[in-house]
Structures are given as C-alpha cells and as structure tokens.
C-alpha cells in the first residue's frame, strides 16, 4: 500500500441536488411530479379489459416460463373490475399500439406507472413521452437519469430534440448535452455523469458519512466511489465494502485500488462489453484521453448492449440491415426497405449464376441429367460457408478470434473443409449409385456419381474457406464482419460451385455424355 | 408502509467464515494459498518471450479498440526482461495451448495470477485446474465462489468430478453439491448461496453494523440484504443505500421493499435474463416453489449468460450444433462431428430437389434455357426465408414475440413477402428483358421473363412465410426456434421453389417451348 505519494488537493466533490426525487439503486421511488389526466371510467374499463385479454393470451403460452416468475398473478383468476396490474401491461406491451400503451400507463397506480416507464427501453420511452400532452412531457422526462434522457433524445425525431432538451432543468440539460456529444454506441454515450467522488485524504469514517449524505442524492451508485486529483484525473477506486471493513481512521488513499480498469470515452460499446466480461466488472469509470474522469458505466447497461449487439449481428447475418425498433413495432415501409435492399443486391449477384450457366447451356442440352444435381451442389457450398462464417463472426464478436488470427483460422478451416467435403462426397456418391442402379440416371450413372461426389468435395472446401475468410476481409475494409451473412456467402459460393461442377462433369463425362 | 404484521422470528443469520480470504466486490484480494512451483529462469524467459510475441501480434491489429483500454501497456516498448504482464497474457490467451497457458499463469505475480484465474470462463478454469499438480489444485479451486466451483465441476470430465469436490472444505462442498443438483442453464445453477440476510425487527443502525461485520465474509454482495421469516421465506429486500438514508432507529420491516421480483430456482436462464432486462435489476433472489430463499443471481453473471445464449443461437442459426468451447480451442474431431451432422442432414434433404427435378427432366431437355434461372430462383426463396426466420428467432429470444403472436406475425409477413416478391419480380423481369433483347434467351425471352418474374413472387412469398412460421413450429414441438437456420429454411424452400418455377414455366411457355 503506497502511502508516500499523497495526491494533490482534489476539488470539493459536487453533490448534485435531486431535482425531482431521490432514486435509489434497488427501488426507484420517484416523487409527485408525473401525474396524468385519468381516463373516464367507461373508457378505463374498456381499455383495461382489452389489455388484460391480450396479456392473458400472451402470458398463457409463453412456454411455461412466465409462471416461474413469482410476481406473476394467475391472470385468469382476476375479476373483471380489478385494476390493471403492471405485469399485465408488461405481458401485453409488445403488441400494443401507442394509444393503447398510453391508456395502459394511465391505468396503473402512479408509482407503478413511473417504475414501469423508467425500466422501458429508450425507443418505447420516447414514443410514450411524445404521445403525452406537452405539460406532462416535462414531468415524465424528469423521472429519468441523464444517461437515459440522452438516449431518449437521441431516439426522438430531429425536430423534437431541442424541445425535449428545453423541458429539463438547467444543470441536467447541461449534463445531457454533454452526453449527446458522444455517439450512441460508444462508452461516453452509455455513461452516467453522476458518480460518487471522494478525496484521497479522507478517513474511512469520514468517507462513509460523506457517502451516507450522498446516498440521498441522485447518484447512479454509492457502492463504488472514485478518488480524483485536482485536475479531475482518476487516482483510484474504493468500494463501499472496502471502506467498511477498513479501520475507521485509515485514509482513503491507503484503502483505494490504484490499478483501475477504466475505458476511454470513445471506446466502442462492443469492446466495452468485452472489458466487463474479461475482468468480471460491475462498474467501469470512463475517462478522456488525458485521464480526466467523465462518468461511469454500470454492468446493467451492458446487458442491454450485449442483447442489442447480438440482435444487430443476427439480423445482419440473416441477410438484412439491422432494424432499430422491435420487430412487432417496426413500420412495414421500413421493414420492406431494409429487407428489400439486401434481397435485391443478392438477386443481382445471383444473376451471375444465370450468366455462368449460359456458358454450359450446350452441355445441359446434351446431358439434361446434370441439371438434377445443381441445387444440391450449390446449396452444400452455401451451407458449409454459412457454418464457417457464423463461427468466425461470433468468435470475433466475443473477442476470441482477432484479425491477426486469420492464418490460424484458415489452416483449421482448410482441414475441416476437406473432411466435411469427403463426408458429403461419400454420402452423395452412395445416394446416386443406389438410384443409378435402379435406373434413374441412365447408363453412365457411375460417372455422374463420380462427378457429383468430387464436386461436393470441391464446393464444400471452397464454401468453408470463403465463409471463414469473408469476415476477415470485411473487417479489414472497415465493414461489419456480421455482414458476411448466410445469403451473402451462399451467393458468393454459387457461381464457383457451378464452375466446379461443370468442370468435374467434363472430366468424368468427356467422351460419354459430353 | 405496513408495520402491522411483524414477521415471525427468523433464524439467526449464518455468517460463513472465509476459508481462504475475503473477496470484495471490486477488488478480489485472495490470500496466500495459491502458490505454484516457479519455472526455471531459462524456461521462464523463453515462455514469456513467446507469449509476449503472440500478444503483441494480436493486440496490434485488434481494430484499434485495444488502445482505448487505458490499462493496456504499449507492448512494443516492453524490454525483453520485463516480467510478463496480465494484459499480455490476456491478449495471447485465446490461441495458447494448455501448457503455454499454465506457463503464463506461473509467470504472473501471484496476486495477478489469482485475479486472472478468477475472471476466466469456467471452461478455461477447469482446464487450468486439471493441468495443475494435485497439491496445487486444492488451493486454486478454493479461490472460487461456490457458484463458480459448481460451474467448474460441471465442465470437468465425469470421472474427475468427485475428486474435485473432495478438494473443497466441508461446508463449501455441501453448498456446491446443492448447486450441482440444478441444470447448468437454470436459475438455480447460476445462483450464489452466500447472500446477506437481515431480521425484520433490526433497526437501520443495527442492520448497518451487522452488514459491516458481514462485509468481511465471503458474501456475493452486501449491498442488497434479504429479510427472511423463520421458514426462510422471503419477506422483503432492502438496499444498503435505503438503510443508509433511513432514520437510524427505524426498523428494517418498515424500510424494506415487500414487492420483490424473485425467480423460481428452475427458471430457464434465458427467461431470467429477460427478467433482469425488463425490470432493470442488479440482483434477483432465487426461491423454490414454496417461496423459500435459495440464493441470489447478480447481473454480472447475466452478461455471460446473454453472450453465451447469443453464441448458441448464432451457431444453430448458422446451421450446426452449438459448440461448447471457444472456436479456437475446440477439437477438430468434435468440430467435424457437429458441423458434419447438420450438413449431411441438409444434403439428404436437398436430394429431394434432384427427385423433384427428375420430374421435369423432359422439360429441361426441351428447353435447356430454363435451367439458367434455377439457382437464382431457389436462392431468392432461401434468402427471403432466412431473413424472416432471423427476425422471428431473435424477437423470440428477446421476448418481444411470443407463441401467441404467430397470427400477427403471419399477417405481417404475408404482406411483406408479397411486397418483396413483387420487388424482386420486377428486378428479375427487367434483367431478363434486357439480356433477351440482346438475344441471350432466344425468341421467347418475354415469356421466359414472365415465368421467372412470377416465380420470384411466389417463391419469395413462400420463403418468407416458411421462414417466419418455422420458429413457431419448432417451439411448439419443444425444439429450439434457433434451429430454424438459414440452411434449414433454404433446403425447405428449394423443392417448393422448383415446383413453383416449373409450374409457371408450363403456364407461360405452353405451346411455345414446352
């Protein structure tokens, strides 16, 4: 424990006053500000009934899992005039339109409604806020922490952003504006600027009472406190637990951990989530290039990031642009645009197969039997390519495979591709020989079987190699490796597959069918 | 605040004595038990050099992200005799074999080595432990929390499990054995049985001093304490922060939150991760069917779950069985088995296309030009199906789409599929007309263009529908929706695509080419 370099006098820590109400870690209990005009009784009953019906239908067949969450009410036993519960609204939420959602929120007891609103994803929060009367928007927006407000503003249409910012009180608006300077997907865009600060010379006891006072304010967490020097540079971190178990008179600089894992404000959120996973962290302080502390990111925000990134990757891998809203909420127009764009590109790519087959049209006219195996051969190439690219994309996302590993991956995939090709080649050979003996493919069935079998070996090897290397190529040119989608790889492999097949056919069938 | 039902006398909370050393939340500082025989100096230098070389190579081109993590050393500036750093080992780790990994761990300062070991995934921990001398295994295994030990034992080969359990001290062994009764992927398998307990009648001040004493023991967290009745049933939860801001003489039962979101011990880990996300939770208490508290799951474990589930889903969607180890560490044999099995199944399925095309062999012989468009048409079906199934699989994993929503999804996808089909049909039409005018497809090119264009509409609609409904079907029969992989959907759609195409060809070309 180094006590010989007492840090310089830090600035007096800033305690930010609660502007609406204190919000604890466990149970946010917002104040009295977010009131909505109640629905008239008939409307209320009708809306509650409709939402309850949807909730029951969706809750019942959610593969039995829902019943294992203990707060869930047995919905079928709810009497008709029982007020709507937050769990019912949650069950129905994903399929409700915005008017129904607003009715649902208005039907809840106020405290439940606020807790429910705070836990919503930003894209839903912005829809709710914008659907409220301007007078209500202010109080609901003020329920949120600055980092969440920043997300809401980012999700809002551009012409609404300035107005939403205007609804905040002065200090919060400044915090939010500072956060808006970051990209949505970098560490700075995820962080909360309200963290607990300590001075290095405080004793453990002083630090604890000091944090006790801060417990009333709107800090993200008081369980980790950061020790800063007079330039706001990060000197160390101390957990509440360590303060607690230290002798009361020991000073913070002797208790704190100096080797802090921190992240630069511009770090990409995917890399940040790897940092959390690699070090098993709960909170990461965010610093700028000069080491000045900017805020903290907590692990619960990282769960959302990991889910979001996995969804984007999956959608890209499925061969489309990533959607920005939940599937059931996305507009049809946008959906068609995002899916149609890629399908068209792939169709245009696939047209090369028509061109390639054009060169073999005479062969086909001579030996129509060759056509029978075209789908089988090209799809085997596509399937093996899609396997290989998934493996590499996913391992890259987890940080297991890095750019420098392309050669390791290639060696592995060459060997694997050969083995898989031989496996499929044998299966194909057996199938064609059996049908051939039964007379399906004419006299030269054994030659056809040979051509198909060797084509399968070649196509599978090529597919495996192309699928595993494409993510590296995409990353190299600055694109997202996840765009090496199953359809993209398949299209890439199809033309080659056809060329390999007809080349094999020429070798095997020259002088007989061709 | 209900003070009128004071809970019955709970059992005296159990404080579990630290068996090796206390481990804080922020900075685990294990004790003196985990020592390894040092390498001899020459070996040490050679091993350090090799690991450093790999680390430099892999760190340098990790798309610039690595440099944004501030603890990273500028590796190129490290003098040759500098001891190996934990960051260097971490950079090289994924490509090292087990002997190199062990050397790396031995080269680190002991405290760093232990921290590094504790943060490893279970599959790596078990490999390290099993590679150690039996005498060392005990002390390293004892560094881990009971839930982590349970994971390690579960990952170990069956014949080693009993022996590993025998290395633990009595109380821990009992805890671990209780955890091993759960499936790996259910809430009980993730929970830590060491949580902070309070009695309902304690005052806030008593509770704080009581937790202060517990801060020295090996509890997962002291920041959330659970209030139990005499049957160990969960009465409420209180955050440290709420205790802190309460008047010192108020009793816990007045401060605690009674509406606790808890999860049943058998809840599937995917549903558990949704629970965390939906409620923005940091800790969830796990209870049995009778409401008896069993342990807690913290959000940092959920990050691993979400990553793991996303990886499994991606691998299944890529058309293979999920791997259980990182890509670069998986054995070639296992890799070939897991990929080969699905490829063979798909090949056998794809052989139906040969059978289907067999029926049209005479058509093909008459009009070889039809063959040119086969790959284009079937791949368009596969691509649109793969898009649709990704969307549905991912939305199901996030809980946005539930089984009851199949009809909503079908309506959406019918409309979307029609729009996408028309889009591709028009693109296909234009392409063939242009080439046709240039003389590529003979006299009847406009009829061919019509047949291809209408086939595209039909195939895309069918692909979209099949791709979006298959995950529902799989879920209904108890299979994983993620198995509705791109290759699976493509294979399913190919035969139908061929039938649609030749049907259209008959309609358009009857009396001319056919």
HADDOCK unambig.tbl for C-alpha pairs under 7 A between the chains (distance, minus, plus):
assign (segid A and resid 24 and name CA) (segid B and resid 241 and name CA) 6.73 0.50 0.50
assign (segid A and resid 24 and name CA) (segid B and resid 242 and name CA) 6.96 0.50 0.50
assign (segid A and resid 26 and name CA) (segid B and resid 239 and name CA) 5.92 0.50 0.50
assign (segid A and resid 57 and name CA) (segid B and resid 404 and name CA) 6.59 0.50 0.50
assign (segid A and resid 58 and name CA) (segid B and resid 402 and name CA) 6.54 0.50 0.50
assign (segid A and resid 58 and name CA) (segid B and resid 404 and name CA) 5.34 0.50 0.50
assign (segid A and resid 61 and name CA) (segid B and resid 403 and name CA) 6.15 0.50 0.50
assign (segid A and resid 61 and name CA) (segid B and resid 404 and name CA) 6.43 0.50 0.50
assign (segid A and resid 62 and name CA) (segid B and resid 402 and name CA) 5.98 0.50 0.50
assign (segid A and resid 62 and name CA) (segid B and resid 403 and name CA) 6.15 0.50 0.50
assign (segid A and resid 65 and name CA) (segid B and resid 267 and name CA) 6.46 0.50 0.50
assign (segid A and resid 65 and name CA) (segid B and resid 271 and name CA) 6.68 0.50 0.50
assign (segid A and resid 68 and name CA) (segid B and resid 263 and name CA) 6.42 0.50 0.50
assign (segid A and resid 68 and name CA) (segid B and resid 264 and name CA) 5.23 0.50 0.50
assign (segid A and resid 68 and name CA) (segid B and resid 267 and name CA) 5.76 0.50 0.50
assign (segid A and resid 69 and name CA) (segid B and resid 262 and name CA) 6.56 0.50 0.50
assign (segid A and resid 69 and name CA) (segid B and resid 263 and name CA) 4.88 0.50 0.50
assign (segid A and resid 69 and name CA) (segid B and resid 264 and name CA) 6.11 0.50 0.50
assign (segid A and resid 70 and name CA) (segid B and resid 262 and name CA) 6.02 0.50 0.50
assign (segid A and resid 70 and name CA) (segid B and resid 263 and name CA) 5.91 0.50 0.50
assign (segid A and resid 70 and name CA) (segid B and resid 264 and name CA) 6.68 0.50 0.50
assign (segid A and resid 71 and name CA) (segid B and resid 261 and name CA) 6.11 0.50 0.50
assign (segid A and resid 94 and name CA) (segid B and resid 400 and name CA) 5.78 0.50 0.50
assign (segid A and resid 119 and name CA) (segid B and resid 278 and name CA) 6.41 0.50 0.50
assign (segid A and resid 119 and name CA) (segid B and resid 279 and name CA) 5.64 0.50 0.50
assign (segid A and resid 119 and name CA) (segid B and resid 280 and name CA) 5.68 0.50 0.50
assign (segid A and resid 212 and name CA) (segid B and resid 244 and name CA) 5.98 0.50 0.50
assign (segid A and resid 212 and name CA) (segid B and resid 245 and name CA) 6.79 0.50 0.50
assign (segid A and resid 215 and name CA) (segid B and resid 241 and name CA) 5.97 0.50 0.50
assign (segid A and resid 215 and name CA) (segid B and resid 244 and name CA) 7.00 0.50 0.50
assign (segid A and resid 215 and name CA) (segid B and resid 245 and name CA) 6.31 0.50 0.50
assign (segid A and resid 216 and name CA) (segid B and resid 245 and name CA) 6.24 0.50 0.50
assign (segid A and resid 239 and name CA) (segid B and resid 26 and name CA) 5.92 0.50 0.50
assign (segid A and resid 241 and name CA) (segid B and resid 24 and name CA) 6.71 0.50 0.50
assign (segid A and resid 241 and name CA) (segid B and resid 215 and name CA) 5.95 0.50 0.50
assign (segid A and resid 242 and name CA) (segid B and resid 24 and name CA) 6.93 0.50 0.50
assign (segid A and resid 244 and name CA) (segid B and resid 212 and name CA) 5.97 0.50 0.50
assign (segid A and resid 244 and name CA) (segid B and resid 215 and name CA) 6.98 0.50 0.50
assign (segid A and resid 245 and name CA) (segid B and resid 212 and name CA) 6.76 0.50 0.50
assign (segid A and resid 245 and name CA) (segid B and resid 215 and name CA) 6.28 0.50 0.50
assign (segid A and resid 245 and name CA) (segid B and resid 216 and name CA) 6.20 0.50 0.50
assign (segid A and resid 261 and name CA) (segid B and resid 71 and name CA) 6.12 0.50 0.50
assign (segid A and resid 262 and name CA) (segid B and resid 69 and name CA) 6.57 0.50 0.50
assign (segid A and resid 262 and name CA) (segid B and resid 70 and name CA) 6.03 0.50 0.50
assign (segid A and resid 263 and name CA) (segid B and resid 68 and name CA) 6.41 0.50 0.50
assign (segid A and resid 263 and name CA) (segid B and resid 69 and name CA) 4.92 0.50 0.50
assign (segid A and resid 263 and name CA) (segid B and resid 70 and name CA) 5.97 0.50 0.50
assign (segid A and resid 264 and name CA) (segid B and resid 68 and name CA) 5.24 0.50 0.50
assign (segid A and resid 264 and name CA) (segid B and resid 69 and name CA) 6.15 0.50 0.50
assign (segid A and resid 264 and name CA) (segid B and resid 70 and name CA) 6.75 0.50 0.50
assign (segid A and resid 267 and name CA) (segid B and resid 65 and name CA) 6.54 0.50 0.50
assign (segid A and resid 267 and name CA) (segid B and resid 68 and name CA) 5.82 0.50 0.50
assign (segid A and resid 271 and name CA) (segid B and resid 65 and name CA) 6.68 0.50 0.50
assign (segid A and resid 277 and name CA) (segid B and resid 304 and name CA) 6.92 0.50 0.50
assign (segid A and resid 278 and name CA) (segid B and resid 119 and name CA) 6.41 0.50 0.50
assign (segid A and resid 279 and name CA) (segid B and resid 119 and name CA) 5.67 0.50 0.50
assign (segid A and resid 280 and name CA) (segid B and resid 119 and name CA) 5.68 0.50 0.50
assign (segid A and resid 280 and name CA) (segid B and resid 300 and name CA) 6.91 0.50 0.50
assign (segid A and resid 282 and name CA) (segid B and resid 300 and name CA) 6.49 0.50 0.50
assign (segid A and resid 299 and name CA) (segid B and resid 299 and name CA) 6.94 0.50 0.50
assign (segid A and resid 299 and name CA) (segid B and resid 300 and name CA) 6.29 0.50 0.50
assign (segid A and resid 300 and name CA) (segid B and resid 280 and name CA) 6.90 0.50 0.50
assign (segid A and resid 300 and name CA) (segid B and resid 282 and name CA) 6.48 0.50 0.50
assign (segid A and resid 300 and name CA) (segid B and resid 299 and name CA) 6.28 0.50 0.50
assign (segid A and resid 303 and name CA) (segid B and resid 303 and name CA) 5.42 0.50 0.50
assign (segid A and resid 304 and name CA) (segid B and resid 277 and name CA) 6.89 0.50 0.50
assign (segid A and resid 306 and name CA) (segid B and resid 306 and name CA) 6.93 0.50 0.50
assign (segid A and resid 306 and name CA) (segid B and resid 307 and name CA) 6.75 0.50 0.50
assign (segid A and resid 307 and name CA) (segid B and resid 306 and name CA) 6.75 0.50 0.50
assign (segid A and resid 310 and name CA) (segid B and resid 310 and name CA) 6.08 0.50 0.50
assign (segid A and resid 311 and name CA) (segid B and resid 394 and name CA) 6.29 0.50 0.50
assign (segid A and resid 314 and name CA) (segid B and resid 314 and name CA) 6.85 0.50 0.50
assign (segid A and resid 314 and name CA) (segid B and resid 390 and name CA) 6.56 0.50 0.50
assign (segid A and resid 315 and name CA) (segid B and resid 390 and name CA) 6.10 0.50 0.50
assign (segid A and resid 315 and name CA) (segid B and resid 391 and name CA) 6.51 0.50 0.50
assign (segid A and resid 318 and name CA) (segid B and resid 386 and name CA) 5.57 0.50 0.50
assign (segid A and resid 318 and name CA) (segid B and resid 387 and name CA) 4.85 0.50 0.50
assign (segid A and resid 318 and name CA) (segid B and resid 390 and name CA) 5.44 0.50 0.50
assign (segid A and resid 319 and name CA) (segid B and resid 387 and name CA) 5.78 0.50 0.50
assign (segid A and resid 320 and name CA) (segid B and resid 387 and name CA) 6.54 0.50 0.50
assign (segid A and resid 327 and name CA) (segid B and resid 391 and name CA) 6.93 0.50 0.50
assign (segid A and resid 327 and name CA) (segid B and resid 395 and name CA) 6.44 0.50 0.50
assign (segid A and resid 336 and name CA) (segid B and resid 416 and name CA) 6.33 0.50 0.50
assign (segid A and resid 336 and name CA) (segid B and resid 420 and name CA) 6.65 0.50 0.50
assign (segid A and resid 340 and name CA) (segid B and resid 420 and name CA) 5.86 0.50 0.50
assign (segid A and resid 343 and name CA) (segid B and resid 383 and name CA) 6.93 0.50 0.50
assign (segid A and resid 344 and name CA) (segid B and resid 424 and name CA) 6.28 0.50 0.50
assign (segid A and resid 347 and name CA) (segid B and resid 376 and name CA) 6.77 0.50 0.50
assign (segid A and resid 347 and name CA) (segid B and resid 380 and name CA) 6.57 0.50 0.50
assign (segid A and resid 350 and name CA) (segid B and resid 376 and name CA) 5.35 0.50 0.50
assign (segid A and resid 351 and name CA) (segid B and resid 376 and name CA) 6.20 0.50 0.50
assign (segid A and resid 353 and name CA) (segid B and resid 375 and name CA) 6.65 0.50 0.50
assign (segid A and resid 353 and name CA) (segid B and resid 376 and name CA) 6.88 0.50 0.50
assign (segid A and resid 354 and name CA) (segid B and resid 372 and name CA) 4.65 0.50 0.50
assign (segid A and resid 354 and name CA) (segid B and resid 373 and name CA) 5.63 0.50 0.50
assign (segid A and resid 357 and name CA) (segid B and resid 372 and name CA) 5.38 0.50 0.50
assign (segid A and resid 358 and name CA) (segid B and resid 372 and name CA) 6.38 0.50 0.50
assign (segid A and resid 361 and name CA) (segid B and resid 368 and name CA) 6.48 0.50 0.50
assign (segid A and resid 361 and name CA) (segid B and resid 369 and name CA) 6.94 0.50 0.50
assign (segid A and resid 364 and name CA) (segid B and resid 368 and name CA) 6.22 0.50 0.50
assign (segid A and resid 365 and name CA) (segid B and resid 365 and name CA) 5.79 0.50 0.50
assign (segid A and resid 365 and name CA) (segid B and resid 368 and name CA) 5.48 0.50 0.50
assign (segid A and resid 368 and name CA) (segid B and resid 361 and name CA) 6.46 0.50 0.50
assign (segid A and resid 368 and name CA) (segid B and resid 364 and name CA) 6.21 0.50 0.50
assign (segid A and resid 368 and name CA) (segid B and resid 365 and name CA) 5.46 0.50 0.50
assign (segid A and resid 369 and name CA) (segid B and resid 361 and name CA) 6.95 0.50 0.50
assign (segid A and resid 372 and name CA) (segid B and resid 354 and name CA) 4.65 0.50 0.50
assign (segid A and resid 372 and name CA) (segid B and resid 357 and name CA) 5.38 0.50 0.50
assign (segid A and resid 372 and name CA) (segid B and resid 358 and name CA) 6.38 0.50 0.50
assign (segid A and resid 373 and name CA) (segid B and resid 354 and name CA) 5.64 0.50 0.50
assign (segid A and resid 375 and name CA) (segid B and resid 353 and name CA) 6.64 0.50 0.50
assign (segid A and resid 375 and name CA) (segid B and resid 375 and name CA) 6.63 0.50 0.50
assign (segid A and resid 376 and name CA) (segid B and resid 347 and name CA) 6.79 0.50 0.50
assign (segid A and resid 376 and name CA) (segid B and resid 350 and name CA) 5.36 0.50 0.50
assign (segid A and resid 376 and name CA) (segid B and resid 351 and name CA) 6.20 0.50 0.50
assign (segid A and resid 376 and name CA) (segid B and resid 353 and name CA) 6.88 0.50 0.50
assign (segid A and resid 380 and name CA) (segid B and resid 347 and name CA) 6.57 0.50 0.50
assign (segid A and resid 383 and name CA) (segid B and resid 343 and name CA) 6.93 0.50 0.50
assign (segid A and resid 383 and name CA) (segid B and resid 487 and name CA) 5.52 0.50 0.50
assign (segid A and resid 386 and name CA) (segid B and resid 318 and name CA) 5.58 0.50 0.50
assign (segid A and resid 387 and name CA) (segid B and resid 318 and name CA) 4.87 0.50 0.50
assign (segid A and resid 387 and name CA) (segid B and resid 319 and name CA) 5.79 0.50 0.50
assign (segid A and resid 387 and name CA) (segid B and resid 320 and name CA) 6.54 0.50 0.50
assign (segid A and resid 390 and name CA) (segid B and resid 314 and name CA) 6.57 0.50 0.50
assign (segid A and resid 390 and name CA) (segid B and resid 315 and name CA) 6.11 0.50 0.50
assign (segid A and resid 390 and name CA) (segid B and resid 318 and name CA) 5.44 0.50 0.50
assign (segid A and resid 391 and name CA) (segid B and resid 315 and name CA) 6.51 0.50 0.50
assign (segid A and resid 391 and name CA) (segid B and resid 327 and name CA) 6.93 0.50 0.50
assign (segid A and resid 394 and name CA) (segid B and resid 311 and name CA) 6.30 0.50 0.50
assign (segid A and resid 395 and name CA) (segid B and resid 327 and name CA) 6.43 0.50 0.50
assign (segid A and resid 400 and name CA) (segid B and resid 94 and name CA) 5.79 0.50 0.50
assign (segid A and resid 402 and name CA) (segid B and resid 58 and name CA) 6.57 0.50 0.50
assign (segid A and resid 402 and name CA) (segid B and resid 62 and name CA) 6.04 0.50 0.50
assign (segid A and resid 403 and name CA) (segid B and resid 61 and name CA) 6.19 0.50 0.50
assign (segid A and resid 403 and name CA) (segid B and resid 62 and name CA) 6.17 0.50 0.50
assign (segid A and resid 404 and name CA) (segid B and resid 57 and name CA) 6.60 0.50 0.50
assign (segid A and resid 404 and name CA) (segid B and resid 58 and name CA) 5.35 0.50 0.50
assign (segid A and resid 404 and name CA) (segid B and resid 61 and name CA) 6.47 0.50 0.50
assign (segid A and resid 416 and name CA) (segid B and resid 336 and name CA) 6.32 0.50 0.50
assign (segid A and resid 420 and name CA) (segid B and resid 336 and name CA) 6.66 0.50 0.50
assign (segid A and resid 420 and name CA) (segid B and resid 340 and name CA) 5.88 0.50 0.50
assign (segid A and resid 424 and name CA) (segid B and resid 344 and name CA) 6.29 0.50 0.50
assign (segid A and resid 486 and name CA) (segid B and resid 486 and name CA) 6.58 0.50 0.50
assign (segid A and resid 487 and name CA) (segid B and resid 383 and name CA) 5.53 0.50 0.50
